[in-house]
Amino acid sequence: MDAKEVTLYGSRAKGTYRYNSDIDLMLTAPGLSWPEFNEIEL
């Protein structure tokens, strides 16, 4: 997979997170198919 851009947003990006806050990511990967997307492990 060739990611064009990965963006962190939400409370982690703003610096207002708490110890139990999740991580919000946006992945831009033109041409990524749904089967390939479903195989991504975080």
PDB file of N, CA, C and O in Angstrom:
ATOM      1  N   MET A   1       0.842  -1.167   0.000  1.00  0.00           N
ATOM      2  CA  MET A   1       0.000   0.000   0.000  1.00  0.00           C
ATOM      3  C   MET A   1       0.886   1.229   0.000  1.00  0.00           C
ATOM      4  O   MET A   1       1.838   1.325   0.774  1.00  0.00           O
ATOM      5  N   ASP A   2       0.568   2.150  -0.862  1.00  0.00           N
ATOM      6  CA  ASP A   2       1.287   3.417  -0.906  1.00  0.00           C
ATOM      7  C   ASP A   2       0.379   4.515  -0.383  1.00  0.00           C
ATOM      8  O   ASP A   2      -0.505   4.997  -1.092  1.00  0.00           O
ATOM      9  N   ALA A   3       0.602   4.904   0.857  1.00  0.00           N
ATOM     10  CA  ALA A   3      -0.186   5.990   1.437  1.00  0.00           C
ATOM     11  C   ALA A   3       0.367   7.316   0.945  1.00  0.00           C
ATOM     12  O   ALA A   3       1.571   7.566   1.008  1.00  0.00           O
ATOM     13  N   LYS A   4      -0.518   8.149   0.461  1.00  0.00           N
ATOM     14  CA  LYS A   4      -0.118   9.474   0.012  1.00  0.00           C
ATOM     15  C   LYS A   4       0.006  10.407   1.208  1.00  0.00           C
ATOM     16  O   LYS A   4       0.880  11.272   1.249  1.00  0.00           O
ATOM     17  N   GLU A   5      -0.881  10.219   2.182  1.00  0.00           N
ATOM     18  CA  GLU A   5      -0.896  11.109   3.340  1.00  0.00           C
ATOM     19  C   GLU A   5      -1.559  10.406   4.516  1.00  0.00           C
ATOM     20  O   GLU A   5      -2.539   9.681   4.340  1.00  0.00           O
ATOM     21  N   VAL A   6      -1.029  10.617   5.709  1.00  0.00           N
ATOM     22  CA  VAL A   6      -1.654  10.160   6.941  1.00  0.00           C
ATOM     23  C   VAL A   6      -1.761  11.379   7.847  1.00  0.00           C
ATOM     24  O   VAL A   6      -0.764  12.042   8.135  1.00  0.00           O
ATOM     25  N   THR A   7      -2.988  11.668   8.293  1.00  0.00           N
ATOM     26  CA  THR A   7      -3.233  12.864   9.087  1.00  0.00           C
ATOM     27  C   THR A   7      -3.732  12.483  10.473  1.00  0.00           C
ATOM     28  O   THR A   7      -4.661  11.688  10.609  1.00  0.00           O
ATOM     29  N   LEU A   8      -3.117  13.048  11.491  1.00  0.00           N
ATOM     30  CA  LEU A   8      -3.567  12.897  12.873  1.00  0.00           C
ATOM     31  C   LEU A   8      -4.487  14.063  13.178  1.00  0.00           C
ATOM     32  O   LEU A   8      -4.133  15.214  12.925  1.00  0.00           O
ATOM     33  N   TYR A   9      -5.669  13.779  13.720  1.00  0.00           N
ATOM     34  CA  TYR A   9      -6.592  14.852  14.075  1.00  0.00           C
ATOM     35  C   TYR A   9      -7.269  14.522  15.396  1.00  0.00           C
ATOM     36  O   TYR A   9      -7.008  13.473  15.985  1.00  0.00           O
ATOM     37  N   GLY A  10      -8.118  15.392  15.853  1.00  0.00           N
ATOM     38  CA  GLY A  10      -8.810  15.177  17.116  1.00  0.00           C
ATOM     39  C   GLY A  10      -7.992  15.685  18.289  1.00  0.00           C
ATOM     40  O   GLY A  10      -7.099  16.518  18.132  1.00  0.00           O
ATOM     41  N   SER A  11      -8.311  15.170  19.465  1.00  0.00           N
ATOM     42  CA  SER A  11      -7.692  15.675  20.694  1.00  0.00           C
ATOM     43  C   SER A  11      -6.185  15.446  20.746  1.00  0.00           C
ATOM     44  O   SER A  11      -5.463  16.255  21.329  1.00  0.00           O
ATOM     45  N   ARG A  12      -5.697  14.363  20.150  1.00  0.00           N
ATOM     46  CA  ARG A  12      -4.243  14.128  20.139  1.00  0.00           C
ATOM     47  C   ARG A  12      -3.522  15.184  19.321  1.00  0.00           C
ATOM     48  O   ARG A  12      -2.457  15.657  19.717  1.00  0.00           O
ATOM     49  N   ALA A  13      -4.091  15.557  18.187  1.00  0.00           N
ATOM     50  CA  ALA A  13      -3.476  16.577  17.330  1.00  0.00           C
ATOM     51  C   ALA A  13      -3.536  17.953  17.986  1.00  0.00           C
ATOM     52  O   ALA A  13      -2.625  18.766  17.827  1.00  0.00           O
ATOM     53  N   LYS A  14      -4.611  18.208  18.722  1.00  0.00           N
ATOM     54  CA  LYS A  14      -4.779  19.514  19.366  1.00  0.00           C
ATOM     55  C   LYS A  14      -4.031  19.607  20.691  1.00  0.00           C
ATOM     56  O   LYS A  14      -3.860  20.698  21.235  1.00  0.00           O
ATOM     57  N   GLY A  15      -3.585  18.463  21.210  1.00  0.00           N
ATOM     58  CA  GLY A  15      -2.880  18.460  22.490  1.00  0.00           C
ATOM     59  C   GLY A  15      -3.817  18.519  23.682  1.00  0.00           C
ATOM     60  O   GLY A  15      -3.393  18.862  24.785  1.00  0.00           O
ATOM     61  N   THR A  16      -5.093  18.186  23.475  1.00  0.00           N
ATOM     62  CA  THR A  16      -6.074  18.230  24.561  1.00  0.00           C
ATOM     63  C   THR A  16      -6.519  16.831  24.986  1.00  0.00           C
ATOM     64  O   THR A  16      -7.584  16.669  25.582  1.00  0.00           O
ATOM     65  N   TYR A  17      -5.708  15.831  24.679  1.00  0.00           N
ATOM     66  CA  TYR A  17      -6.072  14.447  24.972  1.00  0.00           C
ATOM     67  C   TYR A  17      -5.924  14.132  26.456  1.00  0.00           C
ATOM     68  O   TYR A  17      -5.247  14.840  27.202  1.00  0.00           O
ATOM     69  N   ARG A  18      -6.578  13.050  26.857  1.00  0.00           N
ATOM     70  CA  ARG A  18      -6.470  12.520  28.219  1.00  0.00           C
ATOM     71  C   ARG A  18      -5.827  11.143  28.130  1.00  0.00           C
ATOM     72  O   ARG A  18      -5.597  10.640  27.030  1.00  0.00           O
ATOM     73  N   TYR A  19      -5.539  10.538  29.252  1.00  0.00           N
ATOM     74  CA  TYR A  19      -4.832   9.256  29.261  1.00  0.00           C
ATOM     75  C   TYR A  19      -5.588   8.162  28.512  1.00  0.00           C
ATOM     76  O   TYR A  19      -4.970   7.227  28.004  1.00  0.00           O
ATOM     77  N   ASN A  20      -6.908   8.263  28.437  1.00  0.00           N
ATOM     78  CA  ASN A  20      -7.693   7.216  27.775  1.00  0.00           C
ATOM     79  C   ASN A  20      -8.234   7.638  26.409  1.00  0.00           C
ATOM     80  O   ASN A  20      -9.125   6.982  25.871  1.00  0.00           O
ATOM     81  N   SER A  21      -7.714   8.710  25.851  1.00  0.00           N
ATOM     82  CA  SER A  21      -8.169   9.180  24.536  1.00  0.00           C
ATOM     83  C   SER A  21      -7.686   8.249  23.429  1.00  0.00           C
ATOM     84  O   SER A  21      -6.601   7.673  23.507  1.00  0.00           O
ATOM     85  N   ASP A  22      -8.513   8.117  22.403  1.00  0.00           N
ATOM     86  CA  ASP A  22      -8.114   7.307  21.257  1.00  0.00           C
ATOM     87  C   ASP A  22      -7.283   8.148  20.292  1.00  0.00           C
ATOM     88  O   ASP A  22      -7.059   9.337  20.521  1.00  0.00           O
ATOM     89  N   ILE A  23      -6.835   7.522  19.221  1.00  0.00           N
ATOM     90  CA  ILE A  23      -6.052   8.212  18.193  1.00  0.00           C
ATOM     91  C   ILE A  23      -6.899   8.244  16.927  1.00  0.00           C
ATOM     92  O   ILE A  23      -7.359   7.204  16.454  1.00  0.00           O
ATOM     93  N   ASP A  24      -7.105   9.443  16.380  1.00  0.00           N
ATOM     94  CA  ASP A  24      -7.897   9.618  15.167  1.00  0.00           C
ATOM     95  C   ASP A  24      -6.959   9.850  13.994  1.00  0.00           C
ATOM     96  O   ASP A  24      -6.192  10.813  13.985  1.00  0.00           O
ATOM     97  N   LEU A  25      -7.020   8.964  13.000  1.00  0.00           N
ATOM     98  CA  LEU A  25      -6.176   9.069  11.815  1.00  0.00           C
ATOM     99  C   LEU A  25      -7.026   9.108  10.559  1.00  0.00           C
ATOM    100  O   LEU A  25      -8.077   8.472  10.486  1.00  0.00           O
ATOM    101  N   MET A  26      -6.563   9.859   9.572  1.00  0.00           N
ATOM    102  CA  MET A  26      -7.166   9.839   8.246  1.00  0.00           C
ATOM    103  C   MET A  26      -6.088   9.369   7.279  1.00  0.00           C
ATOM    104  O   MET A  26      -4.992   9.928   7.241  1.00  0.00           O
ATOM    105  N   LEU A  27      -6.399   8.356   6.509  1.00  0.00           N
ATOM    106  CA  LEU A  27      -5.470   7.775   5.545  1.00  0.00           C
ATOM    107  C   LEU A  27      -5.915   8.138   4.138  1.00  0.00           C
ATOM    108  O   LEU A  27      -7.059   7.882   3.760  1.00  0.00           O
ATOM    109  N   THR A  28      -5.017   8.732   3.360  1.00  0.00           N
ATOM    110  CA  THR A  28      -5.281   9.029   1.956  1.00  0.00           C
ATOM    111  C   THR A  28      -4.406   8.110   1.125  1.00  0.00           C
ATOM    112  O   THR A  28      -3.181   8.228   1.128  1.00  0.00           O
ATOM    113  N   ALA A  29      -5.046   7.195   0.416  1.00  0.00           N
ATOM    114  CA  ALA A  29      -4.312   6.224  -0.400  1.00  0.00           C
ATOM    115  C   ALA A  29      -5.102   5.957  -1.673  1.00  0.00           C
ATOM    116  O   ALA A  29      -5.872   4.997  -1.732  1.00  0.00           O
ATOM    117  N   PRO A  30      -4.923   6.793  -2.693  1.00  0.00           N
ATOM    118  CA  PRO A  30      -5.645   6.592  -3.948  1.00  0.00           C
ATOM    119  C   PRO A  30      -5.380   5.190  -4.511  1.00  0.00           C
ATOM    120  O   PRO A  30      -4.246   4.710  -4.524  1.00  0.00           O
ATOM    121  N   GLY A  31      -6.438   4.563  -4.965  1.00  0.00           N
ATOM    122  CA  GLY A  31      -6.292   3.240  -5.559  1.00  0.00           C
ATOM    123  C   GLY A  31      -6.359   2.097  -4.567  1.00  0.00           C
ATOM    124  O   GLY A  31      -6.305   0.935  -4.972  1.00  0.00           O
ATOM    125  N   LEU A  32      -6.473   2.388  -3.281  1.00  0.00           N
ATOM    126  CA  LEU A  32      -6.567   1.339  -2.267  1.00  0.00           C
ATOM    127  C   LEU A  32      -7.948   0.697  -2.352  1.00  0.00           C
ATOM    128  O   LEU A  32      -8.964   1.387  -2.263  1.00  0.00           O
ATOM    129  N   SER A  33      -7.985  -0.606  -2.522  1.00  0.00           N
ATOM    130  CA  SER A  33      -9.263  -1.313  -2.638  1.00  0.00           C
ATOM    131  C   SER A  33      -9.814  -1.633  -1.249  1.00  0.00           C
ATOM    132  O   SER A  33      -9.085  -1.597  -0.258  1.00  0.00           O
ATOM    133  N   TRP A  34     -11.120  -1.947  -1.190  1.00  0.00           N
ATOM    134  CA  TRP A  34     -11.718  -2.316   0.094  1.00  0.00           C
ATOM    135  C   TRP A  34     -11.069  -3.563   0.687  1.00  0.00           C
ATOM    136  O   TRP A  34     -10.827  -3.583   1.894  1.00  0.00           O
ATOM    137  N   PRO A  35     -10.774  -4.602  -0.087  1.00  0.00           N
ATOM    138  CA  PRO A  35     -10.087  -5.758   0.498  1.00  0.00           C
ATOM    139  C   PRO A  35      -8.727  -5.381   1.102  1.00  0.00           C
ATOM    140  O   PRO A  35      -8.365  -5.873   2.171  1.00  0.00           O
ATOM    141  N   GLU A  36      -7.978  -4.513   0.420  1.00  0.00           N
ATOM    142  CA  GLU A  36      -6.688  -4.063   0.960  1.00  0.00           C
ATOM    143  C   GLU A  36      -6.897  -3.245   2.229  1.00  0.00           C
ATOM    144  O   GLU A  36      -6.155  -3.396   3.200  1.00  0.00           O
ATOM    145  N   PHE A  37      -7.908  -2.379   2.221  1.00  0.00           N
ATOM    146  CA  PHE A  37      -8.216  -1.562   3.397  1.00  0.00           C
ATOM    147  C   PHE A  37      -8.533  -2.441   4.601  1.00  0.00           C
ATOM    148  O   PHE A  37      -8.077  -2.175   5.712  1.00  0.00           O
ATOM    149  N   ASN A  38      -9.311  -3.481   4.374  1.00  0.00           N
ATOM    150  CA  ASN A  38      -9.715  -4.369   5.462  1.00  0.00           C
ATOM    151  C   ASN A  38      -8.559  -5.172   6.040  1.00  0.00           C
ATOM    152  O   ASN A  38      -8.686  -5.724   7.134  1.00  0.00           O
ATOM    153  N   GLU A  39      -7.439  -5.251   5.335  1.00  0.00           N
ATOM    154  CA  GLU A  39      -6.275  -5.982   5.826  1.00  0.00           C
ATOM    155  C   GLU A  39      -5.334  -5.117   6.663  1.00  0.00           C
ATOM    156  O   GLU A  39      -4.380  -5.634   7.245  1.00  0.00           O
ATOM    157  N   ILE A  40      -5.586  -3.819   6.730  1.00  0.00           N
ATOM    158  CA  ILE A  40      -4.719  -2.912   7.487  1.00  0.00           C
ATOM    159  C   ILE A  40      -4.860  -3.199   8.974  1.00  0.00           C
ATOM    160  O   ILE A  40      -5.972  -3.239   9.500  1.00  0.00           O
ATOM    161  N   GLU A  41      -3.743  -3.397   9.647  1.00  0.00           N
ATOM    162  CA  GLU A  41      -3.726  -3.617  11.092  1.00  0.00           C
ATOM    163  C   GLU A  41      -3.056  -2.430  11.753  1.00  0.00           C
ATOM    164  O   GLU A  41      -1.986  -1.988  11.334  1.00  0.00           O
ATOM    165  N   LEU A  42      -3.692  -1.927  12.779  1.00  0.00           N
ATOM    166  CA  LEU A  42      -3.120  -0.796  13.518  1.00  0.00           C
ATOM    167  C   LEU A  42      -2.530  -1.265  14.809  1.00  0.00           C
ATOM    168  O   LEU A  42      -1.999  -0.460  15.574  1.00  0.00           O
TER     169      LEU A  42
END
